[in-house]
Amino acid sequence: MLISDWLRAIRIRFLLASVIAVSTGLAVAFWKTGTIDPLHAGLTYIGVIFLHASVDLLNDYWDHKRGIDSATTRTKFSGGTGVLPEKILTPKSVYAAGIMFLILGASVGAYFVAIRGITIAVILGFAVIAIYFYSTSIVNSGLGELFVAIKGSMIVLGTFYVQAAALDAAAMYAGVIVGLMSATVLFVNSFPDFEADRSKGRRTLVIILGRQKGATILPIFVIAAYGLIVAGVFIGFTKIYSLAAFAALPFAIKAISSLRKDPETIDGLVPTMASTVWYSRVAGAIFAISLIF
């Protein structure tokens, strides 16, 4: 087993979503307090990345156990990492690694509970329970996108609280925006797995809606995120510089257009997923940076 195999298993590229969420929380903290604790910032990045790696590893394990990964066509964005169907890693080792990262992430969180108290304990408790049951219960009920949106919000709010030892409406508001962007990626990436998920009893939002109807609601995710950014300028929860996130709008428009044209075939969905990832990451990164100015 090589390090590259484990980096593939934890989907190293997708960890950027959590990095952006933490960065947004730090940006709001700097905006509101004028300072950042570098040690606590570094520990937050480490803890959140550990928890993110845990949910991805456990998701691979449970999808393999249910035969979902063997029944779908894997792409760069969907269908699991392939390390278990290809027997690169063993199910036992992937599950053990998922639990290990969960414990490590929770341990970092426990340190912040000790110095910041009950608020961090609530956020950490939600994270640990939701991560463990994500692949076995949450995503089976069509709640995957909601979980990802809440997760993004909690990361931003938790990061802010670690720095400022206080709750702030702007931090929660920014978290909702970041969470919506991440949820958009999950929503689109579930289209290629439609048949495999449905055949194994999973009920994603796309399965509940159907692919054709699901394709028509993608704009809602994008409009909601950008609408919140614009509204936030007027109510003081975002900044005028945050409008620079509209630079990623062409990626969103491309994703919406291509998904409507072809919500079913792999050849049609791969560019849609790529555009959605670019929209989410570019808009998220610009949004985080905009809050510092």
SVG drawing of the C-alpha trace seen along z (x, -y; Angstrom):
<svg xmlns="http://www.w3.org/2000/svg" viewBox="-39 -48 43 55">
<polyline fill="none" stroke="black" stroke-width="0.4" points="0.0,0.0 1.5,-3.3 0.9,-6.8 -0.6,-7.7 -3.2,-4.9 -4.3,-6.5 -4.4,-10.0 -6.6,-8.6 -8.8,-7.0 -9.3,-10.2 -10.1,-12.1 -7.4,-14.7 -8.8,-17.1 -12.2,-17.3 -10.6,-18.3 -10.4,-21.8 -14.1,-22.3 -13.2,-22.1 -10.2,-24.2 -12.4,-26.9 -14.9,-26.6 -12.2,-27.0 -10.7,-29.9 -14.1,-31.6 -14.4,-31.3 -11.0,-32.7 -11.7,-35.6 -14.9,-36.5 -13.0,-36.3 -10.3,-38.7 -13.0,-41.0 -14.7,-41.1 -11.8,-41.1 -8.8,-42.2 -6.7,-39.3 -6.1,-35.6 -4.5,-33.0 -2.2,-31.1 -1.9,-28.0 -5.7,-27.6 -6.1,-28.3 -3.6,-25.6 -5.2,-23.1 -8.7,-23.9 -7.4,-23.1 -5.9,-19.8 -9.0,-18.8 -11.5,-19.6 -9.4,-17.9 -9.2,-14.7 -13.0,-14.7 -13.5,-15.3 -11.1,-12.4 -13.1,-10.2 -16.4,-10.7 -14.9,-10.0 -13.2,-6.8 -16.3,-5.5 -18.4,-6.4 -16.1,-4.3 -16.3,-1.4 -20.1,-1.4 -20.6,-1.9 -18.4,1.1 -20.2,3.2 -23.5,2.4 -22.1,3.1 -22.8,-0.4 -19.3,-1.2 -19.2,2.1 -22.5,1.2 -21.6,-2.3 -19.1,-3.8 -16.4,-5.7 -15.4,-9.2 -13.0,-11.8 -15.9,-13.2 -18.3,-10.3 -18.6,-6.6 -16.1,-6.4 -12.4,-6.2 -12.1,-2.7 -9.5,-1.5 -11.8,1.2 -13.3,2.6 -9.8,2.6 -8.5,4.3 -5.8,1.7 -6.8,1.4 -8.8,3.8 -12.2,2.9 -10.9,3.5 -8.0,1.1 -10.3,-1.6 -12.8,-1.3 -10.1,-1.4 -8.5,-4.5 -11.9,-6.1 -12.4,-5.5 -8.8,-6.6 -9.3,-10.0 -12.7,-10.4 -10.9,-9.9 -8.1,-12.2 -10.4,-14.9 -12.6,-14.5 -9.5,-14.8 -8.6,-18.1 -12.1,-19.2 -12.0,-18.0 -9.1,-20.4 -11.2,-23.3 -14.1,-22.1 -11.7,-22.3 -10.8,-25.9 -14.0,-27.2 -16.8,-25.2 -20.2,-23.9 -20.7,-25.6 -17.8,-23.7 -19.0,-20.6 -22.4,-20.8 -20.8,-21.4 -18.3,-18.6 -21.0,-16.2 -23.1,-16.9 -20.0,-16.4 -19.0,-13.1 -22.5,-11.6 -23.3,-12.8 -20.0,-11.6 -20.4,-8.1 -24.0,-7.8 -23.7,-9.7 -23.3,-6.8 -25.7,-4.4 -28.6,-6.7 -28.3,-10.3 -27.7,-9.9 -30.3,-7.1 -33.0,-9.6 -32.3,-12.2 -30.6,-14.4 -27.1,-14.3 -27.2,-17.8 -28.7,-19.2 -26.0,-17.5 -23.2,-19.0 -24.8,-22.5 -25.1,-22.2 -21.6,-20.8 -20.2,-23.8 -22.1,-26.2 -20.9,-24.5 -17.2,-24.5 -17.4,-28.3 -19.2,-29.0 -17.0,-26.7 -13.8,-28.2 -15.1,-31.7 -16.0,-30.6 -12.6,-29.1 -11.0,-32.4 -13.5,-34.9 -15.1,-32.9 -18.4,-34.3 -21.2,-33.6 -21.8,-36.0 -24.7,-36.2 -22.2,-37.1 -20.3,-33.9 -23.4,-31.8 -24.6,-33.7 -21.2,-33.1 -21.4,-29.5 -24.7,-29.0 -23.3,-30.4 -20.3,-28.1 -22.5,-25.1 -24.8,-25.8 -21.8,-25.8 -20.6,-22.4 -24.1,-21.0 -24.3,-21.9 -21.3,-19.7 -22.8,-16.7 -26.1,-17.2 -24.6,-17.2 -22.2,-14.4 -25.0,-12.1 -26.5,-12.1 -24.1,-9.5 -24.7,-7.1 -28.5,-7.3 -29.1,-3.7 -26.5,-2.1 -27.8,-4.0 -31.4,-3.2 -30.7,0.5 -29.0,0.8 -31.8,-1.0 -30.2,-4.4 -32.5,-7.4 -30.6,-10.5 -32.3,-13.8 -31.8,-13.1 -33.5,-9.7 -36.4,-11.2 -36.9,-13.9 -35.9,-12.0 -33.0,-13.1 -35.1,-15.3 -36.8,-17.2 -33.5,-17.2 -31.8,-18.9 -34.3,-21.8 -33.5,-22.7 -29.8,-23.1 -30.3,-26.9 -32.0,-27.1 -28.7,-26.2 -26.8,-28.8 -29.4,-31.6 -29.6,-31.0 -25.9,-31.3 -25.4,-34.4 -28.7,-35.9 -27.4,-35.5 -24.1,-37.2 -25.9,-40.1 -28.4,-40.5 -25.5,-40.2 -23.9,-43.3 -27.0,-45.3 -27.5,-43.8 -23.8,-43.9 -23.1,-40.1 -20.9,-40.2 -18.9,-42.9 -19.1,-44.7 -15.9,-42.9 -17.8,-39.6 -19.6,-40.4 -16.3,-39.3 -17.6,-35.8 -19.7,-36.4 -16.5,-35.8 -17.4,-32.1 -20.9,-32.5 -19.9,-31.3 -18.9,-27.9 -22.3,-27.7 -24.1,-28.7 -22.2,-26.1 -23.1,-23.4 -26.8,-24.3 -26.9,-24.3 -25.1,-21.0 -27.1,-19.3 -30.4,-20.2 -29.1,-18.9 -27.9,-15.6 -28.7,-14.5 -28.1,-10.8 -25.0,-9.8 -21.5,-9.8 -20.1,-11.7 -22.6,-14.4 -22.3,-14.5 -18.5,-14.6 -18.2,-18.2 -21.2,-19.2 -19.5,-17.9 -16.3,-19.6 -18.0,-23.0 -19.9,-22.6 -16.7,-21.9 -15.0,-24.9 -18.0,-27.1 -18.0,-26.0 -14.3,-26.2 -13.6,-29.4 -16.7,-31.2 -15.9,-29.9 -12.3,-30.9 -13.1,-34.4 -15.8,-34.8 -13.5,-33.9 -10.8,-36.3 -13.3,-39.1 -14.2,-39.1 -10.6,-40.0 -10.5,-43.4"/>
</svg>
